[in-house]
Amino acid sequence: MGDDELADLRRRRLEQLQRQSLDQQSMEEQLQRQKQAEAQIHQVLLQILEPEARERLANIKLTKPEFARAIEQQLVALAQSGRLKQKISDAQLKELLRQLVPEKKEWNIRRM
């Protein structure tokens, strides 16, 4: 292997390592932004939900994380728009959930 080939291999390897480093930094920054956003959402939820409602939302998050995230986003949007005048109770959260969850259709098959 000649000196030119070796220098070229070193240069390519250095470029590859630099790209990997930049990619890793980008991913770390993205994770940091995501953590900050989640912390802000959590902070808003602490302010607008009563303890029982927060517990109910936490239980929903365990079973249906995507649905819970959608609920959280809607609650934060309501709070930021200024439409909430008081904390949301557990009963109010239940009613909101009933409105958001589509009713199940029941099928009755009868044999004659």
VENCOR-V394266 format. One record per pair of residues at least 12 apart in sequence whose ideal C-beta (glycine too) atoms are under 10 Angstrom apart, sorted by the first residue. I is the first residue (numbers start at 1). GAP is how many residues later the second one is. D is the distance in whole Angstrom. If there is no record, write none. Layout:
i=I gap=GAP d=D
i=I gap=GAP d=D
//
This chain:
i=38 gap=31 d=10
i=38 gap=34 d=9
i=40 gap=36 d=8
i=41 gap=28 d=9
i=41 gap=31 d=6
i=41 gap=32 d=8
i=41 gap=34 d=9
i=41 gap=35 d=6
i=42 gap=12 d=10
i=42 gap=30 d=9
i=42 gap=34 d=10
i=43 gap=33 d=10
i=44 gap=28 d=9
i=44 gap=31 d=8
i=44 gap=32 d=5
i=44 gap=33 d=10
i=44 gap=34 d=10
i=44 gap=35 d=5
i=44 gap=36 d=8
i=45 gap=12 d=7
i=45 gap=13 d=10
i=45 gap=26 d=10
i=45 gap=27 d=6
i=45 gap=30 d=7
i=45 gap=31 d=7
i=45 gap=34 d=9
i=45 gap=43 d=9
i=46 gap=41 d=10
i=47 gap=32 d=7
i=47 gap=37 d=9
i=47 gap=40 d=8
i=48 gap=27 d=6
i=48 gap=28 d=8
i=48 gap=30 d=8
i=48 gap=31 d=5
i=48 gap=36 d=6
i=48 gap=38 d=9
i=48 gap=39 d=6
i=48 gap=40 d=6
i=49 gap=23 d=10
i=49 gap=26 d=7
i=49 gap=30 d=10
i=49 gap=35 d=10
i=49 gap=38 d=6
i=49 gap=39 d=5
i=49 gap=40 d=9
i=49 gap=41 d=9
i=49 gap=43 d=9
i=49 gap=44 d=7
i=50 gap=36 d=9
i=50 gap=37 d=5
i=50 gap=38 d=7
i=50 gap=39 d=5
i=50 gap=40 d=7
i=50 gap=41 d=10
i=50 gap=42 d=9
i=50 gap=43 d=9
i=51 gap=36 d=10
i=51 gap=38 d=10
i=51 gap=39 d=9
i=52 gap=36 d=10
i=52 gap=37 d=7
i=52 gap=38 d=4
i=52 gap=39 d=9
i=52 gap=41 d=8
i=52 gap=42 d=10
i=53 gap=22 d=9
i=53 gap=34 d=8
i=53 gap=35 d=5
i=53 gap=36 d=6
i=53 gap=37 d=5
i=53 gap=38 d=9
i=53 gap=39 d=7
i=53 gap=40 d=4
i=53 gap=41 d=9
i=53 gap=43 d=9
i=54 gap=33 d=10
i=54 gap=34 d=9
i=54 gap=36 d=9
i=54 gap=39 d=9
i=55 gap=35 d=8
i=55 gap=38 d=10
i=56 gap=12 d=10
i=56 gap=15 d=10
i=56 gap=34 d=6
i=56 gap=37 d=6
i=56 gap=38 d=7
i=56 gap=41 d=8
i=57 gap=14 d=7
i=57 gap=15 d=7
i=57 gap=18 d=8
i=57 gap=31 d=10
i=57 gap=33 d=10
i=57 gap=36 d=7
i=57 gap=40 d=9
i=60 gap=12 d=10
i=60 gap=33 d=9
i=60 gap=37 d=8
i=64 gap=37 d=10
i=67 gap=30 d=9
i=67 gap=33 d=8
i=67 gap=34 d=8
i=70 gap=30 d=8
i=71 gap=22 d=8
i=71 gap=25 d=8
i=71 gap=26 d=7
i=71 gap=29 d=7
i=74 gap=22 d=8
i=74 gap=26 d=8
i=75 gap=13 d=7
i=75 gap=18 d=9
i=75 gap=21 d=8
i=78 gap=18 d=9
//
